[in-house]
Amino acid sequence: MADVHSKEIRSKNMRAIATQYTAIEKQLAALLTERGIPFRMQDASLAGKPDFVLESERCIIFTHGCFWHQHHCYLFKMPATRHEFWLHKLKNNAARDRRNMTSLAALGWRVLVVWECSLRWKKKLSPQALTERLEEWIYSGVCHAEIDTQGIHQLAL
């Protein structure tokens, strides 16, 4: 199946996709702020440039888009065009995510991934449910976890 856009238009569209201060980051920032949880954003001094750093709790929070980080949920669909390109790109993204999390863990950081599907679209968690999951993880001492539409799950690095 051929792309419906020219190479130039597709390139322009892809460049327009935000990589920081995205809608899901803003939503999560608002929840943390409402709960009075201090954080800083986009810390380039740490591996993976974490979206949120909660220094006092030694916590890192990444907000991952389900497509770009290959979350196997209802929002992820492998593109029909340039299949090999996308397979390689998304596989490399996932490998980079694992390296970053392992690096952060070695420095004593706890890492949480909040998936886009938990914040957007038809199966999203309510703000109250998401806030409860965030607080549950932050104060639990669990090292590595993820939040998706099913709730919170521990991650093995």
ChimeraX attribute file (.defattr): number of C-alpha atoms within 10 A of each C-alpha:
attribute: neighborCount
match mode: 1-to-1
recipient: residues
	/A:1	7
	/A:2	8
	/A:3	11
	/A:4	9
	/A:5	10
	/A:6	10
	/A:7	10
	/A:8	9
	/A:9	11
	/A:10	13
	/A:11	11
	/A:12	11
	/A:13	11
	/A:14	10
	/A:15	10
	/A:16	9
	/A:17	9
	/A:18	9
	/A:19	8
	/A:20	14
	/A:21	13
	/A:22	14
	/A:23	13
	/A:24	20
	/A:25	21
	/A:26	12
	/A:27	15
	/A:28	22
	/A:29	19
	/A:30	12
	/A:31	17
	/A:32	18
	/A:33	12
	/A:34	10
	/A:35	10
	/A:36	9
	/A:37	14
	/A:38	14
	/A:39	18
	/A:40	13
	/A:41	17
	/A:42	15
	/A:43	14
	/A:44	10
	/A:45	8
	/A:46	14
	/A:47	15
	/A:48	18
	/A:49	16
	/A:50	22
	/A:51	23
	/A:52	22
	/A:53	22
	/A:54	18
	/A:55	12
	/A:56	9
	/A:57	15
	/A:58	15
	/A:59	24
	/A:60	27
	/A:61	24
	/A:62	21
	/A:63	22
	/A:64	20
	/A:65	18
	/A:66	20
	/A:67	19
	/A:68	14
	/A:69	21
	/A:70	19
	/A:71	18
	/A:72	10
	/A:73	14
	/A:74	11
	/A:75	16
	/A:76	15
	/A:77	12
	/A:78	13
	/A:79	14
	/A:80	11
	/A:81	12
	/A:82	12
	/A:83	11
	/A:84	10
	/A:85	11
	/A:86	15
	/A:87	14
	/A:88	10
	/A:89	15
	/A:90	16
	/A:91	15
	/A:92	13
	/A:93	15
	/A:94	15
	/A:95	12
	/A:96	15
	/A:97	17
	/A:98	15
	/A:99	15
	/A:100	18
	/A:101	23
	/A:102	18
	/A:103	15
	/A:104	19
	/A:105	17
	/A:106	10
	/A:107	11
	/A:108	12
	/A:109	20
	/A:110	22
	/A:111	26
	/A:112	26
	/A:113	20
	/A:114	26
	/A:115	23
	/A:116	24
	/A:117	25
	/A:118	22
	/A:119	23
	/A:120	16
	/A:121	10
	/A:122	9
	/A:123	14
	/A:124	17
	/A:125	20
	/A:126	13
	/A:127	14
	/A:128	10
	/A:129	12
	/A:130	22
	/A:131	17
	/A:132	13
	/A:133	18
	/A:134	21
	/A:135	13
	/A:136	13
	/A:137	23
	/A:138	21
	/A:139	10
	/A:140	9
	/A:141	12
	/A:142	15
	/A:143	19
	/A:144	22
	/A:145	18
	/A:146	21
	/A:147	23
	/A:148	22
	/A:149	20
	/A:150	11
	/A:151	14
	/A:152	18
	/A:153	16
	/A:154	13
	/A:155	13
	/A:156	9
	/A:157	11
